């Protein structure tokens, strides 16, 4: 199903803003504060909820790495001084 909704724009500081109607928020599963993406192709703009970025490195790995660095800190410092 396709339909069009009109909204006006207004200036806010150095930006131009508009609002999203509740039915669009619901359809895109958006809540206030979510990030959105504007995809532009051939003068058509698609609005969609931005994918949440996953952590590049898990917190468990970072904790383990920190423990190893702490344990071998003196050895690493000795290598730097060579």
C-alpha positions as CSV (number, residue, x, y, z in Angstrom):
1,X,0.0,0.0,0.0
2,X,1.3,3.4,-0.9
3,X,0.1,6.8,0.3
4,X,1.5,10.3,0.6
5,X,1.5,12.6,3.6
6,X,2.4,16.3,3.5
7,X,4.3,18.1,6.1
8,X,5.7,21.6,6.2
9,X,9.2,22.5,7.0
10,X,10.5,25.2,9.3
11,X,13.8,26.8,10.3
12,X,15.3,25.9,13.6
13,X,18.8,27.4,14.1
14,X,20.9,26.6,11.1
15,X,18.7,23.6,10.2
16,X,15.4,23.0,8.5
17,X,13.2,20.5,10.3
18,X,9.8,18.8,9.9
19,X,7.8,16.4,12.0
20,X,6.9,12.7,11.6
21,X,3.2,11.8,12.2
22,X,2.5,9.1,14.8
23,X,1.4,6.5,12.1
24,X,4.8,6.8,10.4
25,X,6.6,6.5,13.7
26,X,4.6,3.4,14.5
27,X,5.1,1.9,11.0
28,X,8.9,2.4,11.2
29,X,8.9,1.3,14.9
30,X,10.5,4.6,15.8
31,X,10.6,6.3,19.1
32,X,11.9,9.8,20.0
33,X,15.7,9.8,19.9
34,X,16.1,7.0,17.3
35,X,18.4,7.6,14.4
36,X,16.9,7.5,10.9
37,X,18.5,7.3,7.4
38,X,17.6,9.2,4.3
39,X,18.3,7.2,1.2
40,X,18.2,9.3,-2.0
41,X,18.0,7.7,-5.4
42,X,16.8,9.3,-8.6
43,X,15.2,12.2,-6.8
44,X,13.2,9.9,-4.5
45,X,13.9,10.0,-0.8
46,X,13.4,6.9,1.4
47,X,13.2,7.3,5.1
48,X,14.0,4.4,7.3
49,X,15.1,3.5,10.8
50,X,18.8,3.4,11.0
51,X,20.3,0.0,11.8
52,X,21.8,-0.2,15.3
53,X,25.5,-0.5,15.2
54,X,26.8,-3.6,16.9
55,X,29.9,-3.4,19.0
56,X,33.0,-4.2,16.9
57,X,34.6,-5.9,19.8
58,X,32.7,-7.7,22.6
59,X,33.0,-6.4,26.2
60,X,34.2,-9.8,27.3
61,X,37.2,-9.6,24.9
62,X,38.0,-6.1,26.0
63,X,38.0,-7.2,29.7
64,X,40.3,-10.1,28.9
65,X,42.7,-7.9,26.9
66,X,42.8,-5.4,29.8
67,X,43.6,-8.2,32.2
68,X,46.4,-9.5,30.0
69,X,47.8,-6.0,29.5
70,X,47.8,-5.4,33.3
71,X,49.4,-8.8,34.0
72,X,52.3,-8.3,31.5
73,X,52.6,-4.5,31.9
74,X,56.2,-4.7,33.1
75,X,57.3,-7.1,30.3
76,X,55.7,-4.8,27.7
77,X,57.5,-1.8,29.2
78,X,60.8,-3.6,29.1
79,X,60.3,-4.3,25.4
80,X,59.8,-0.6,24.8
81,X,63.0,0.3,26.6
82,X,65.2,-2.0,24.5
